[in-house]
Amino acid sequence: MAESVTHVLNGTIESVKTVIPVPLAVGKPSLMTQPLEQTSIGVLIGMVGHVRGRLVIESDEPTFGSIGEAMFGMALEGEMLQSFTGELGNMLAGNLCTIVAQKGLEIDITPPTVMVGQSKLFGFERAFRVPVEVQGKGELQIILMIETN
């Protein structure tokens, strides 16, 4: 199980580097405890298969907006920004599935759930947080919640 989690964590980082067309500085993964407290906007994607859990990408609206502008050449706000946040999560998770399949792991993903505003997420056994500094845009938090039972 530990090797599978490592593959998923590394695959998530590789996916972020592939999908976001801006130089990135990936921080060191750290274990986190419950609850995950979100303050602005994020996207949650469920994972089932060889590894079960949830992938959360969390940041603030200006950061997601700047990434969207870098990817699509136009400013995004309101519903367009929320839609982009969900689609970014979908692209990252879909790419993750392809990356880990090369390691022999099969993972299916759920459609993205966009979370706006303050919220707390409970109900995970282990979670890893990886800060990603998107050059000139802001910081994303990649959180991988793993179910072991």
N, CA, C and O of each residue as an XYZ file, in Angstrom:
596
protein
N       0.824     -1.203      0.000
C       0.000      0.000      0.000
C       0.867      1.266      0.000
O       0.566      2.229     -0.705
N       1.941      1.257      0.794
C       2.797      2.445      0.873
C       3.400      2.777     -0.488
O       3.512      3.947     -0.855
N       3.790      1.741     -1.237
C       4.367      1.981     -2.565
C       3.315      2.588     -3.501
O       3.626      3.483     -4.287
N       2.086      2.106     -3.417
C       1.003      2.641     -4.249
C       0.750      4.111     -3.924
O       0.576      4.929     -4.828
N       0.729      4.444     -2.640
C       0.515      5.827     -2.221
C       1.642      6.711     -2.750
O       1.394      7.824     -3.215
N       2.878      6.218     -2.680
C       4.022      6.974     -3.216
C       3.852      7.219     -4.709
O       4.107      8.323     -5.191
N       3.415      6.180     -5.454
C       3.188      6.347     -6.894
C       2.121      7.400     -7.169
O       2.263      8.211     -8.085
N       1.047      7.386     -6.372
C      -0.030      8.350     -6.577
C       0.446      9.766     -6.230
O       0.144     10.717     -6.952
N       1.177      9.901     -5.145
C       1.693     11.209     -4.745
C       2.650     11.759     -5.808
O       2.524     12.911     -6.221
N       3.602     10.937     -6.246
C       4.541     11.366     -7.286
C       3.819     11.626     -8.601
O       4.154     12.566     -9.323
N       2.826     10.792     -8.911
C       2.053     10.982    -10.138
C       1.262     12.280    -10.117
O       1.112     12.941    -11.145
N       0.756     12.645     -8.940
C       0.019     13.900     -8.800
C       0.943     15.084     -9.077
O       0.567     16.015     -9.788
N       2.144     15.048     -8.519
C       3.118     16.124     -8.733
C       3.495     16.198    -10.216
O       3.564     17.286    -10.789
N       3.741     15.033    -10.834
C       4.074     14.996    -12.262
C       2.915     15.554    -13.094
O       3.136     16.285    -14.059
N       1.693     15.211    -12.723
C       0.517     15.686    -13.436
C       0.409     17.214    -13.372
O       0.126     17.863    -14.379
N       0.636     17.779    -12.189
C       0.581     19.240    -12.026
C       1.610     19.900    -12.940
O       1.317     20.900    -13.596
N       2.820     19.334    -12.978
C       3.884     19.897    -13.816
C       3.543     19.799    -15.303
O       3.938     20.659    -16.090
N       2.815     18.758    -15.685
C       2.448     18.553    -17.088
C       1.299     19.457    -17.516
O       1.329     20.022    -18.609
N       0.290     19.597    -16.666
C      -0.939     20.295    -17.039
C      -0.812     21.815    -16.952
O      -1.323     22.527    -17.816
N      -0.142     22.313    -15.928
C      -0.062     23.770    -15.726
C       1.172     24.307    -16.467
O       2.303     23.956    -16.131
N       0.945     25.162    -17.483
C       2.043     25.612    -18.358
C       2.837     26.804    -17.807
O       3.148     27.744    -18.539
N       3.154     26.753    -16.529
C       3.866     27.832    -15.848
C       4.939     27.171    -14.994
O       4.692     26.097    -14.447
N       6.130     27.775    -14.856
C       7.137     27.173    -13.971
C       6.594     27.004    -12.546
O       5.928     27.887    -12.005
N       6.899     25.847    -11.960
C       6.387     25.502    -10.635
C       7.525     25.168     -9.689
O       8.562     24.648    -10.102
N       7.322     25.471     -8.419
C       8.233     25.013     -7.364
C       7.396     24.145     -6.434
O       6.524     24.638     -5.718
N       7.674     22.842     -6.457
C       6.908     21.906     -5.645
C       7.565     21.772     -4.283
O       8.752     21.459     -4.183
N       6.792     22.009     -3.240
C       7.298     21.899     -1.876
C       7.352     20.456     -1.426
O       7.003     19.534     -2.164
N       7.794     20.290     -0.209
C       7.942     18.958      0.378
C       6.588     18.469      0.899
O       5.893     19.201      1.604
N       6.208     17.222      0.552
C       4.954     16.683      1.088
C       5.012     16.573      2.608
O       6.056     16.254      3.177
N       3.887     16.839      3.256
C       3.817     16.674      4.700
C       2.512     15.971      5.049
O       1.510     16.103      4.346
N       2.543     15.217      6.154
C       1.313     14.593      6.653
C       0.446     15.669      7.278
O       0.952     16.596      7.910
N      -0.841     15.544      7.102
C      -1.728     16.514      7.752
C      -2.806     15.772      8.519
O      -3.081     14.600      8.261
N      -3.409     16.471      9.461
C      -4.447     15.877     10.288
C      -5.792     16.509      9.959
O      -5.869     17.547      9.301
N      -6.851     15.855     10.435
C      -8.198     16.371     10.203
C      -8.429     17.612     11.037
O      -7.788     17.750     12.079
N      -9.281     18.500     10.657
C      -9.924     18.572      9.353
C      -9.070     19.359      8.358
O      -8.161     20.093      8.746
N      -9.376     19.195      7.075
C      -8.822     20.082      6.058
C      -9.703     21.323      6.080
O     -10.915     21.233      5.889
N      -9.097     22.472      6.311
C      -9.857     23.719      6.337
C      -9.584     24.500      5.070
O      -8.460     24.930      4.810
N     -10.641     24.676      4.285
C     -10.525     25.445      3.060
C     -11.059     26.839      3.316
O     -12.057     27.002      4.018
N     -10.410     27.843      2.756
C     -10.858     29.206      3.004
C     -11.430     29.903      1.771
O     -12.187     30.862      1.922
N     -11.098     29.460      0.557
C     -11.533     30.208     -0.612
C     -12.198     29.328     -1.671
O     -13.425     29.316     -1.778
N     -11.405     28.590     -2.454
C     -11.965     27.772     -3.527
C     -11.087     26.540     -3.732
O      -9.866     26.597     -3.583
N     -11.723     25.444     -4.071
C     -10.978     24.218     -4.311
C     -11.814     23.237     -5.102
O     -12.991     23.474     -5.375
N     -11.192     22.135     -5.466
C     -11.895     21.091     -6.199
C     -11.541     19.747     -5.568
O     -10.387     19.501     -5.215
N     -12.547     18.879     -5.430
C     -12.370     17.566     -4.833
C     -12.728     16.515     -5.879
O     -13.763     16.608     -6.539
N     -11.862     15.518     -6.019
C     -12.090     14.424     -6.945
C     -11.880     13.123     -6.192
O     -10.836     12.920     -5.572
N     -12.867     12.245     -6.244
C     -12.757     10.941     -5.595
C     -11.963      9.982     -6.460
O     -11.952     10.092     -7.686
N     -11.292      9.030     -5.801
C     -10.509      8.011     -6.499
C     -10.908      6.642     -5.972
O     -11.037      6.449     -4.763
N     -11.104      5.693     -6.880
C     -11.350      4.304     -6.507
C     -10.466      3.420     -7.367
O     -10.019      3.826     -8.439
N     -10.221      2.224     -6.896
C      -9.356      1.291     -7.620
C      -8.273      0.795     -6.690
O      -8.530      0.518     -5.518
N      -7.046      0.679     -7.214
C      -5.927      0.207     -6.392
C      -5.658      1.130     -5.204
O      -5.211      0.677     -4.150
N      -5.929      2.417     -5.377
C      -5.820      3.385     -4.281
C      -7.164      4.086     -4.184
O      -7.696      4.578     -5.180
N      -7.714      4.127     -2.958
C      -8.982      4.811     -2.739
C      -8.741      6.058     -1.913
O      -7.925      6.063     -0.991
N      -9.459      7.107     -2.254
C      -9.330      8.335     -1.486
C      -9.869      9.516     -2.258
O     -10.754      9.377     -3.103
N      -9.322     10.683     -1.957
C      -9.759     11.913     -2.594
C      -8.554     12.799     -2.874
O      -7.592     12.845     -2.106
N      -8.637     13.487     -3.979
C      -7.627     14.468     -4.348
C      -8.290     15.836     -4.251
O      -9.348     16.062     -4.838
N      -7.666     16.746     -3.509
C      -8.192     18.104     -3.367
C      -7.120     19.071     -3.844
O      -5.960     18.978     -3.444
N      -7.521     20.001     -4.706
C      -6.632     21.094     -5.106
C      -7.285     22.352     -4.571
O      -8.430     22.660     -4.902
N      -6.547     23.079     -3.739
C      -7.123     24.191     -2.998
C      -6.238     25.418     -3.144
O      -5.012     25.310     -3.132
N      -6.856     26.582     -3.281
C      -6.105     27.836     -3.359
C      -7.073     28.993     -3.143
O      -8.053     28.872     -2.409
N      -6.781     30.112     -3.794
C      -7.696     31.248     -3.748
C      -8.087     31.611     -5.178
O      -7.468     31.154     -6.140
N      -9.116     32.434     -5.300
C      -9.625     32.769     -6.629
C      -8.593     33.484     -7.503
O      -8.503     33.162     -8.688
N      -7.802     34.446     -6.980
C      -6.799     35.077     -7.852
C      -5.784     34.079     -8.428
O      -5.368     34.216     -9.578
N      -5.385     33.073     -7.631
C      -4.420     32.080     -8.112
C      -5.031     31.226     -9.214
O      -4.436     31.069    -10.280
N      -6.226     30.669     -8.963
C      -6.887     29.879    -10.006
C      -7.143     30.741    -11.247
O      -6.987     30.274    -12.375
N      -7.537     32.000    -11.033
C      -7.786     32.910    -12.154
C      -6.536     33.147    -12.979
O      -6.601     33.157    -14.208
N      -5.396     33.339    -12.323
C      -4.127     33.562    -13.033
C      -3.697     32.323    -13.811
O      -3.176     32.433    -14.921
N      -3.913     31.145    -13.231
C      -3.578     29.899    -13.932
C      -4.481     29.751    -15.153
O      -4.018     29.379    -16.232
N      -5.769     30.041    -14.982
C      -6.708     29.986    -16.102
C      -6.316     30.940    -17.212
O      -6.391     30.597    -18.391
N      -5.897     32.134    -16.834
C      -5.473     33.121    -17.821
C      -4.226     32.640    -18.565
O      -4.105     32.836    -19.774
N      -3.292     32.003    -17.831
C      -2.076     31.474    -18.467
C      -2.420     30.346    -19.444
O      -1.773     30.202    -20.481
N      -3.441     29.547    -19.110
C      -3.801     28.404    -19.947
C      -4.695     28.786    -21.122
O      -4.589     28.195    -22.197
N      -5.577     29.772    -20.927
C      -6.574     30.079    -21.954
C      -6.499     31.496    -22.506
O      -7.249     31.852    -23.415
N      -5.588     32.309    -21.956
C      -5.384     33.637    -22.516
C      -6.476     34.643    -22.209
O      -6.549     35.691    -22.849
N      -7.326     34.340    -21.239
C      -8.357     35.310    -20.866
C      -8.624     35.251    -19.372
O      -8.453     34.211    -18.736
N      -9.045     36.380    -18.825
C      -9.357     36.435    -17.399
C     -10.628     35.639    -17.120
O     -11.579     35.667    -17.901
N     -10.627     34.930    -15.993
C     -11.785     34.135    -15.590
C     -12.269     34.622    -14.236
O     -11.472     34.873    -13.332
N     -13.591     34.754    -14.105
C     -14.153     35.113    -12.808
C     -15.551     34.545    -12.681
O     -16.145     34.108    -13.667
N     -16.077     34.551    -11.462
C     -17.431     34.069    -11.214
C     -17.612     32.612    -11.621
O     -16.780     31.761    -11.308
N     -18.718     32.334    -12.327
C     -19.029     30.960    -12.724
C     -17.971     30.372    -13.656
O     -17.687     29.176    -13.597
N     -17.390     31.207    -14.513
C     -16.342     30.724    -15.419
C     -15.125     30.246    -14.615
O     -14.509     29.235    -14.952
N     -14.789     30.977    -13.560
C     -13.663     30.595    -12.717
C     -13.967     29.290    -11.978
O     -13.103     28.419    -11.870
N     -15.184     29.157    -11.474
C     -15.571     27.930    -10.783
C     -15.548     26.741    -11.744
O     -15.090     25.656    -11.385
N     -16.040     26.949    -12.959
C     -16.032     25.895    -13.970
C     -14.590     25.505    -14.318
O     -14.274     24.321    -14.439
N     -13.723     26.508    -14.477
C     -12.317     26.235    -14.775
C     -11.660     25.453    -13.637
O     -10.891     24.524    -13.886
N     -11.959     25.823    -12.396
C     -11.376     25.135    -11.243
C     -11.733     23.648    -11.281
O     -10.876     22.796    -11.045
N     -12.990     23.339    -11.575
C     -13.414     21.950    -11.700
C     -12.710     21.253    -12.848
O     -12.277     20.109    -12.714
N     -12.596     21.937    -13.973
C     -11.955     21.341    -15.151
C     -10.455     21.128    -14.914
O      -9.896     20.127    -15.364
N      -9.804     22.053    -14.217
C      -8.391     21.880    -13.890
C      -8.214     20.634    -13.030
O      -7.307     19.836    -13.264
N      -9.080     20.470    -12.039
C      -9.033     19.269    -11.203
C      -9.229     18.014    -12.030
O      -8.543     17.013    -11.822
N     -10.160     18.063    -12.966
C     -10.438     16.933    -13.842
C      -9.217     16.597    -14.708
O      -8.864     15.428    -14.867
N      -8.583     17.625    -15.262
C      -7.390     17.408    -16.094
C      -6.255     16.802    -15.264
O      -5.584     15.871    -15.710
N      -6.046     17.329    -14.066
C      -4.971     16.823    -13.203
C      -5.228     15.376    -12.804
O      -4.317     14.549    -12.858
N      -6.462     15.060    -12.403
C      -6.783     13.701    -11.968
C      -6.759     12.723    -13.141
O      -6.297     11.591    -12.998
N      -7.255     13.157    -14.296
C      -7.221     12.297    -15.476
C      -5.800     11.968    -15.886
O      -5.487     10.825    -16.220
N      -4.946     12.970    -15.860
C      -3.527     12.781    -16.177
C      -2.869     11.873    -15.139
O      -2.028     11.042    -15.482
N      -3.251     12.031    -13.875
C      -2.738     11.172    -12.806
C      -3.066      9.707    -13.097
O      -2.214      8.836    -12.922
N      -4.296      9.431    -13.541
C      -4.700      8.046    -13.859
C      -3.790      7.446    -14.925
O      -3.391      6.285    -14.826
N      -3.467      8.232    -15.935
C      -2.585      7.773    -17.014
C      -1.179      7.502    -16.485
O      -0.563      6.496    -16.838
N      -0.677      8.394    -15.645
C       0.682      8.254    -15.103
C       0.797      7.004    -14.234
O       1.748      6.237    -14.387
N      -0.153      6.786    -13.324
C      -0.041      5.631    -12.422
C      -0.346      4.318    -13.135
O       0.087      3.258    -12.683
N      -1.086      4.373    -14.244
C      -1.342      3.157    -15.024
C      -0.025      2.581    -15.551
O       0.112      1.368    -15.706
N       0.942      3.463    -15.824
C       2.260      3.013    -16.289
C       3.019      2.290    -15.177
O       3.991      1.584    -15.445
N       2.577      2.463    -13.929
C       3.173      1.770    -12.779
C       2.350      0.541    -12.395
O       2.631     -0.115    -11.392
N       1.333      0.237    -13.202
C       0.507     -0.936    -12.931
C      -0.657     -0.691    -11.990
O      -1.285     -1.645    -11.531
N      -0.959      0.563    -11.693
C      -2.075      0.882    -10.796
C      -3.267      1.360    -11.615
O      -3.126      2.187    -12.516
N      -4.429      0.834    -11.292
C      -5.645      1.313    -11.940
C      -6.416      2.172    -10.956
O      -6.697      1.762     -9.830
N      -6.752      3.370    -11.404
C      -7.543      4.290    -10.586
C      -8.626      4.881    -11.481
O      -8.352      5.302    -12.604
N      -9.848      4.908    -10.979
C     -10.939      5.619    -11.637
C     -11.243      6.848    -10.793
O     -11.045      6.847     -9.578
N     -11.727      7.898    -11.455
C     -12.008      9.151    -10.744
C     -13.479      9.520    -10.876
O     -14.158      9.135    -11.829
N     -13.946     10.275     -9.895
C     -15.314     10.793     -9.931
C     -15.292     12.157    -10.619
O     -14.232     12.767    -10.753
N     -16.456     12.635    -11.053
C     -16.500     14.008    -11.568
C     -16.073     14.982    -10.466
O     -16.257     14.700     -9.281
N     -15.508     16.121    -10.854
C     -15.021     17.075     -9.850
C     -16.162     17.753     -9.092
O     -17.224     18.033     -9.649
N     -15.912     18.006     -7.812
C     -16.821     18.794     -6.980
C     -16.089     20.075     -6.618
O     -15.056     20.034     -5.950
N     -16.618     21.213     -7.056
C     -15.990     22.500     -6.749
C     -16.555     23.001     -5.428
O     -17.766     23.001     -5.207
N     -15.640     23.430     -4.548
C     -16.029     23.934     -3.229
C     -15.639     25.406     -3.154
O     -14.478     25.757     -3.367
N     -16.611     26.268     -2.851
C     -16.357     27.701     -2.784
C     -16.687     28.184     -1.382
O     -17.728     27.838     -0.823
N     -15.787     28.992     -0.814
C     -16.026     29.530      0.522
C     -15.359     28.685      1.583
O     -14.591     27.772      1.279
N     -15.655     28.996      2.821
C     -15.024     28.287      3.929
C     -15.698     26.948      4.148
O     -16.925     26.856      4.190
N     -14.892     25.916      4.286
C     -15.431     24.596      4.602
C     -14.373     23.773      5.307
O     -13.180     24.071      5.247
N     -14.841     22.727      5.980
C     -13.944     21.788      6.646
C     -14.267     20.398      6.132
O     -15.434     20.023      6.022
N     -13.231     19.637      5.818
C     -13.411     18.264      5.370
C     -12.867     17.324      6.425
O     -11.719     17.436      6.857
N     -13.723     16.390      6.832
C     -13.358     15.367      7.802
C     -13.475     14.014      7.113
O     -13.878     13.937      5.952
N     -13.126     12.951      7.824
C     -13.399     11.606      7.335
C     -12.299     10.990      6.508
O     -12.575     10.187      5.616
N     -11.062     11.345      6.780
C      -9.961     10.689      6.085
C      -8.974     10.156      7.114
O      -8.821     10.717      8.199
N      -8.312      9.071      6.758
C      -7.378      8.434      7.688
C      -5.998      9.077      7.618
O      -5.417      9.462      8.632
N      -5.492      9.183      6.395
C      -4.179      9.802      6.196
C      -4.293     10.796      5.056
O      -5.015     10.560      4.087
N      -3.589     11.896      5.172
C      -3.581     12.875      4.095
C      -2.199     13.489      3.983
O      -1.505     13.717      4.974
N      -1.830     13.747      2.744
C      -0.556     14.389      2.441
C      -0.851     15.720      1.781
O      -1.702     15.816      0.896
N      -0.136     16.751      2.224
C      -0.286     18.096      1.653
C       1.010     18.437      0.924
O       2.105     18.295      1.468
N       0.858     18.892     -0.322
C       2.018     19.301     -1.109
C       1.777     20.738     -1.577
O       0.882     20.983     -2.385
N       2.571     21.691     -1.072
C       2.430     23.060     -1.560
C       3.116     23.202     -2.921
O       4.221     22.700     -3.131
N       2.443     23.893     -3.835
C       3.000     24.113     -5.167
C       2.957     25.608     -5.452
O       1.883     26.200     -5.556
N       4.129     26.208     -5.576
C       4.226     27.625     -5.903
C       4.205     27.751     -7.429
O       5.093     27.250     -8.120
N       3.174     28.428     -7.938
C       3.042     28.642     -9.374
C       3.654     30.015     -9.652
O       3.124     31.042     -9.227
N       4.779     30.017    -10.372
C       5.579     31.231    -10.527
C       4.737     32.422    -10.994
O       4.112     32.390    -12.054
N       4.743     33.469    -10.170
C       4.051     34.702    -10.506
C       2.539     34.631    -10.399
O       1.856     35.599    -10.734
N       1.994     33.496     -9.934
C       0.541     33.325     -9.907
C      -0.007     33.125     -8.495
O      -1.113     33.572     -8.188
N       0.760     32.456     -7.637
C       0.276     32.149     -6.294
C       0.615     30.718     -5.930
O       1.430     30.071     -6.589
N      -0.025     30.226     -4.866
C       0.276     28.882     -4.380
C      -0.970     28.008     -4.385
O      -2.053     28.433     -3.982
N      -0.789     26.777     -4.851
C      -1.822     25.751     -4.769
C      -1.455     24.805     -3.637
O      -0.277     24.603     -3.342
N      -2.456     24.234     -3.015
C      -2.243     23.152     -2.058
C      -2.833     21.897     -2.685
O      -4.021     21.858     -3.005
N      -2.014     20.886     -2.859
C      -2.481     19.608     -3.361
C      -2.611     18.701     -2.143
O      -1.632     18.468     -1.433
N      -3.807     18.195     -1.900
C      -4.022     17.328     -0.737
C      -4.502     15.972     -1.245
O      -5.486     15.878     -1.979
N      -3.793     14.935     -0.844
C      -4.144     13.579     -1.212
C      -4.610     12.860      0.045
O      -3.815     12.598      0.947
N      -5.903     12.542      0.105
C      -6.484     11.849      1.253
C      -6.592     10.368      0.880
O      -7.179     10.021     -0.145
N      -6.028      9.508      1.711
C      -5.973      8.080      1.404
C      -6.851      7.292      2.369
O      -6.813      7.514      3.579
N      -7.639      6.372      1.823
C      -8.420      5.436      2.628
C      -7.666      4.123      2.635
O      -7.278      3.624      1.579
N      -7.456      3.562      3.802
C      -6.677      2.322      3.879
C      -7.518      1.086      4.187
O      -7.011     -0.032      4.101
N      -8.782      1.262      4.542
C      -9.582      0.069      4.869
C     -10.364     -0.426      3.678
O     -11.086     -1.417      3.782
